[in-house]
Amino acid sequence: MTNYNQHFVYLLSILLISFQLTSCKTSKNLGNNSNTLEKSLLWQVTGPGLSKPSYVFGTIHLIDAKDYFLPKGTMSALDNVSKVVFELDMKEMSDMSKLMGMMNKLYMKDDKTLKDLLIEAEYKAVGDFFQEKGLPLFMFERMKPMFLSIFASGDVDPGGLQNGKMKSYEMELLEMAENSGKSSGGLETIEFQISLFDAIPYEAQAKMLVEAIQKGNDSEGDDEFKKMTDMYKSQDINAMVKMISEEGSDVSGFEDKLLTERNKNWIPLMLEMAKKEPTLFAVGAGHLGGENGVINLLRKTGMKVKPFN
């Protein structure tokens, strides 16, 4: 049971840190033609206060093992830094007491249940979906619907990380950092990432869960994941921004909190860390491009940011 809980909460964190690629698809401020960037996932950062270069690496949080690759220059960048920093401190995922202490944050307030949020036909469809997976819905009745959508997402196989069919760039980079004696850290906490979902009404979350299940049934979710994977492999962060900004979503109005504000919050933290020691920052590739993406925000501070290969 302990292993199940650890794996389940880890998958929930994957859902959180990849939220910009699966849900926030209506922002009108993510990118435009005047902010077109080179096709690159790996960027070098130099400038005032930095004794040595730091780097920004755009990840895709889950990818089929057959599609996994490291962009040219990645190993050199890792050799040049003494610390690797992720959106989330990945070491927290091995702290079982911390993980278990947050399980209560996954549930809706006021004893609200999924049945309260859906019409009868929708509730039956959700129940049938979970029954097919051998997961009776009564076990998850009070869980926030967005967390349940992890099981319906076309790009998340709950067992994929364990059986080797899927890879996590965060886990791979963490292992490489640890094997080379480098320290690691995070820009956000698990508590903060979980709190992001409190900005989305339960009704909207429930609707997104139903739509995720419907997409999974008609293969639309798989098509979106393949499209995003192809963009990632071509290192086209502009296309990723365009895809995110053009597609509709039920979380319209929450993009600033879920994306733009986070990007802006990261910049002073990244600069402070980079001034202390050369650092590789590994964040979702969807955060890199656009007017309020990490690359342009760093440049606005006076930093020189260019592709590294």
C-alpha positions as CSV (number, residue, x, y, z in Angstrom):
1,M,0.0,0.0,0.0
2,T,2.9,2.3,0.8
3,N,4.4,1.8,-2.7
4,Y,1.0,2.4,-4.3
5,N,0.6,5.7,-2.4
6,Q,4.0,6.9,-3.3
7,H,3.6,6.1,-7.0
8,F,0.1,7.6,-7.1
9,V,1.3,10.9,-5.5
10,Y,4.3,11.0,-7.9
11,L,1.9,10.7,-10.8
12,L,-0.2,13.5,-9.4
13,S,2.9,15.7,-9.3
14,I,3.5,14.8,-12.9
15,L,0.0,16.0,-13.7
16,L,0.6,19.2,-11.8
17,I,4.0,20.1,-13.4
18,S,2.7,19.2,-16.9
19,F,-0.5,21.2,-16.5
20,Q,0.5,23.8,-19.1
21,L,0.6,21.1,-21.7
22,T,-2.7,19.5,-21.0
23,S,-5.2,22.0,-19.7
24,C,-4.1,25.7,-20.1
25,K,-4.8,26.1,-23.7
26,T,-6.6,29.4,-24.1
27,S,-4.1,32.0,-22.9
28,K,-3.8,34.9,-25.4
29,N,-0.5,36.2,-23.8
30,L,1.6,33.1,-24.2
31,G,3.2,34.0,-27.5
32,N,3.1,36.0,-30.8
33,N,5.2,36.3,-34.0
34,S,7.3,39.1,-32.5
35,N,8.6,36.7,-29.9
36,T,9.6,33.8,-32.2
37,L,12.5,31.9,-30.7
38,E,15.0,29.5,-32.2
39,K,14.2,25.8,-32.2
40,S,16.0,24.7,-29.1
41,L,15.2,23.0,-25.8
42,L,18.6,24.0,-24.2
43,W,19.6,27.6,-23.6
44,Q,22.7,29.2,-22.0
45,V,22.3,32.1,-19.6
46,T,25.0,34.6,-19.1
47,G,25.1,38.2,-17.8
48,P,25.6,40.5,-14.8
49,G,26.3,38.8,-11.5
50,L,26.9,35.3,-13.1
51,S,30.5,34.2,-12.7
52,K,29.8,31.2,-14.9
53,P,27.0,30.3,-17.4
54,S,23.8,28.7,-16.2
55,Y,21.3,26.8,-18.4
56,V,17.6,26.4,-19.1
57,F,16.4,23.0,-20.3
58,G,12.8,22.5,-21.5
59,T,11.3,19.2,-20.5
60,I,8.3,17.2,-21.5
61,H,7.3,15.5,-18.3
62,L,6.3,12.1,-19.7
63,I,7.4,10.7,-23.0
64,D,7.3,7.2,-24.6
65,A,10.7,5.5,-24.0
66,K,11.2,5.1,-27.7
67,D,11.0,8.9,-28.2
68,Y,13.2,9.9,-25.3
69,F,16.4,11.8,-26.3
70,L,18.8,14.4,-25.0
71,P,19.4,17.5,-27.1
72,K,22.9,18.1,-28.3
73,G,24.8,19.9,-25.6
74,T,22.9,18.5,-22.7
75,M,25.8,16.5,-21.2
76,S,28.1,19.4,-21.6
77,A,25.7,21.7,-19.8
78,L,25.4,19.2,-17.0
79,D,29.2,19.0,-16.7
80,N,29.4,22.8,-16.5
81,V,27.0,23.2,-13.5
82,S,27.0,22.2,-9.9
83,K,23.3,22.1,-9.3
84,V,20.1,21.0,-11.2
85,V,16.8,22.7,-10.3
86,F,13.4,21.5,-11.3
87,E,9.9,23.1,-11.1
88,L,9.5,20.7,-8.1
89,D,12.2,19.4,-5.8
90,M,12.1,15.8,-7.0
91,K,13.8,14.6,-3.8
92,E,10.5,15.4,-2.0
93,M,8.9,12.5,-3.9
94,S,11.0,10.1,-1.9
95,D,9.9,11.6,1.5
96,M,7.0,9.2,2.3
97,S,6.0,11.1,5.5
98,K,5.6,14.3,3.5
99,L,3.7,12.6,0.7
100,M,1.3,10.9,3.1
101,G,0.8,14.1,5.0
102,M,-0.6,15.8,1.9
103,M,-3.0,13.1,0.9
104,N,-5.9,15.0,2.6
105,K,-5.3,17.9,0.3
106,L,-6.4,15.8,-2.6
107,Y,-10.0,15.8,-1.4
108,M,-12.8,18.3,-2.0
109,K,-14.0,20.4,0.9
110,D,-17.4,20.3,2.6
111,D,-17.8,16.6,1.9
112,K,-18.5,17.4,-1.8
113,T,-18.6,14.3,-4.0
114,L,-18.3,13.7,-7.7
115,K,-21.9,12.7,-7.9
116,D,-22.8,16.2,-6.7
117,L,-21.0,17.7,-9.7
118,L,-22.2,15.6,-12.6
119,I,-25.5,14.7,-14.2
120,E,-26.5,11.0,-14.1
121,A,-25.3,10.1,-17.5
122,E,-21.9,11.7,-16.9
123,Y,-21.5,10.1,-13.6
124,K,-22.3,6.7,-15.1
125,A,-19.7,7.2,-17.8
126,V,-17.1,8.1,-15.3
127,G,-18.0,5.1,-13.1
128,D,-17.9,2.7,-16.1
129,F,-14.5,4.1,-17.0
130,F,-13.0,3.5,-13.6
131,Q,-14.7,0.1,-13.3
132,E,-13.0,-1.0,-16.5
133,K,-9.7,-0.1,-14.9
134,G,-10.5,-2.2,-11.9
135,L,-10.9,1.0,-9.7
136,P,-14.3,1.2,-8.1
137,L,-15.4,4.8,-8.2
138,F,-16.5,4.8,-4.5
139,M,-12.8,4.8,-3.6
140,F,-12.4,8.3,-5.3
141,E,-15.8,9.9,-4.7
142,R,-14.4,12.9,-2.7
143,M,-11.2,13.3,-4.6
144,K,-10.8,16.6,-6.6
145,P,-11.8,15.7,-10.2
146,M,-8.6,17.1,-11.7
147,F,-6.5,14.5,-9.9
148,L,-8.8,11.8,-11.2
149,S,-8.1,12.9,-14.7
150,I,-4.6,11.5,-14.4
151,F,-6.2,8.1,-15.1
152,A,-8.1,9.4,-18.2
153,S,-5.2,11.2,-19.8
154,G,-4.0,9.7,-23.0
155,D,-0.4,10.5,-22.2
156,V,-0.2,9.1,-18.7
157,D,0.1,5.3,-18.2
158,P,-0.1,4.8,-14.4
159,G,2.3,1.8,-14.8
160,G,4.4,3.2,-17.6
161,L,7.2,4.6,-15.4
162,Q,7.6,1.3,-13.6
163,N,7.5,-1.0,-16.6
164,G,9.9,1.2,-18.6
165,K,7.4,2.1,-21.4
166,M,7.4,5.8,-20.3
167,K,10.2,8.1,-19.2
168,S,10.3,11.2,-17.1
169,Y,12.9,13.8,-18.0
170,E,12.9,15.0,-14.4
171,M,13.7,11.6,-13.1
172,E,16.3,10.9,-15.7
173,L,18.0,14.3,-15.1
174,L,17.8,13.8,-11.3
175,E,19.5,10.4,-11.6
176,M,22.3,11.9,-13.8
177,A,22.8,14.8,-11.3
178,E,23.0,12.4,-8.4
179,N,25.4,10.0,-10.2
180,S,27.8,13.0,-10.9
181,G,27.6,14.3,-7.3
182,K,25.6,17.4,-8.1
183,S,23.0,18.9,-5.8
184,S,19.3,19.4,-6.8
185,G,16.4,21.6,-5.8
186,G,13.1,23.1,-6.9
187,L,11.4,26.4,-7.7
188,E,8.1,25.4,-6.1
189,T,6.9,23.0,-3.4
190,I,4.4,20.2,-3.8
191,E,2.0,22.1,-1.5
192,F,2.1,25.1,-3.8
193,Q,1.5,23.0,-6.9
194,I,-1.4,21.2,-5.4
195,S,-2.9,24.6,-4.3
196,L,-3.0,25.7,-7.9
197,F,-5.9,23.4,-8.5
198,D,-7.9,25.2,-5.8
199,A,-8.1,28.1,-8.2
200,I,-10.3,25.9,-10.5
201,P,-14.0,25.4,-9.4
202,Y,-14.9,21.8,-8.7
203,E,-17.6,22.0,-11.4
204,A,-15.0,23.0,-14.1
205,Q,-12.7,20.2,-12.9
206,A,-15.5,17.6,-13.2
207,K,-16.3,18.7,-16.7
208,M,-12.7,18.4,-17.7
209,L,-12.6,14.9,-16.2
210,V,-15.6,13.9,-18.3
211,E,-14.1,15.4,-21.5
212,A,-10.7,13.7,-20.8
213,I,-12.5,10.3,-20.6
214,Q,-14.4,11.1,-23.8
215,K,-11.2,12.1,-25.6
216,G,-9.6,8.8,-24.5
217,N,-12.4,6.9,-25.9
218,D,-12.1,8.5,-29.4
219,S,-8.3,8.6,-29.4
220,E,-8.2,12.4,-29.5
221,G,-6.1,12.4,-26.4
222,D,-3.5,10.1,-28.0
223,D,-3.4,12.3,-31.1
224,E,-2.7,15.4,-29.0
225,F,0.0,13.6,-27.1
226,K,1.6,12.5,-30.4
227,K,1.4,16.0,-31.8
228,M,3.1,17.4,-28.7
229,T,5.7,14.7,-28.7
230,D,6.6,15.5,-32.4
231,M,6.9,19.2,-31.6
232,Y,9.1,18.3,-28.7
233,K,11.4,16.1,-30.7
234,S,11.8,18.9,-33.3
235,Q,12.5,21.3,-30.4
236,D,9.9,23.7,-31.7
237,I,8.9,25.6,-28.6
238,N,7.1,28.2,-30.7
239,A,4.8,25.5,-32.1
240,M,4.1,24.3,-28.6
241,V,3.1,27.8,-27.5
242,K,0.9,28.1,-30.6
243,M,-0.8,24.8,-29.9
244,I,-1.4,25.7,-26.2
245,S,-2.8,29.2,-27.1
246,E,-5.1,28.1,-29.9
247,E,-6.9,25.1,-28.3
248,G,-10.0,25.6,-26.2
249,S,-10.2,24.8,-22.5
250,D,-12.5,24.9,-19.6
251,V,-10.0,26.7,-17.4
252,S,-10.2,30.0,-19.4
253,G,-9.5,32.8,-17.0
254,F,-7.1,30.8,-14.8
255,E,-4.1,31.0,-17.2
256,D,-2.4,33.9,-15.5
257,K,-2.3,32.1,-12.2
258,L,-1.4,28.7,-13.6
259,L,1.3,29.9,-16.1
260,T,2.3,33.5,-16.4
261,E,2.4,34.3,-12.7
262,R,4.5,31.1,-12.1
263,N,7.0,32.1,-14.8
264,K,7.4,35.6,-13.3
265,N,7.8,34.1,-9.8
266,W,10.6,31.9,-11.0
267,I,12.8,34.6,-12.6
268,P,14.2,36.2,-9.4
269,L,14.6,32.7,-7.9
270,M,16.5,31.5,-10.9
271,L,18.8,34.6,-10.9
272,E,19.5,34.3,-7.2
273,M,20.4,30.6,-7.6
274,A,22.5,31.2,-10.8
275,K,24.5,33.9,-9.1
276,K,25.4,31.5,-6.2
277,E,26.5,28.7,-8.5
278,P,26.2,27.5,-12.1
279,T,22.8,25.8,-12.4
280,L,20.8,23.9,-14.9
281,F,17.0,24.8,-14.6
282,A,14.8,22.0,-16.0
283,V,11.2,23.2,-16.5
284,G,8.4,22.3,-18.8
285,A,9.1,23.3,-22.4
286,G,5.7,25.0,-22.5
287,H,7.1,27.6,-20.1
288,L,10.0,28.6,-22.4
289,G,8.3,30.4,-25.3
290,G,6.1,33.4,-25.6
291,E,6.2,37.0,-24.5
292,N,5.8,35.9,-20.8
293,G,7.9,32.8,-21.2
294,V,11.0,32.1,-19.2
295,I,13.4,32.9,-22.1
296,N,12.0,36.4,-22.8
297,L,11.5,37.2,-19.1
298,L,15.2,36.4,-18.4
299,R,16.2,38.6,-21.3
300,K,14.2,41.4,-20.0
301,T,16.3,41.4,-16.8
302,G,19.4,42.0,-18.9
303,M,20.6,38.4,-19.2
304,K,21.9,37.1,-22.4
305,V,20.0,33.9,-23.3
306,K,21.0,31.9,-26.4
307,P,20.6,28.3,-27.7
308,F,23.3,26.0,-26.5
309,N,24.5,23.0,-28.5
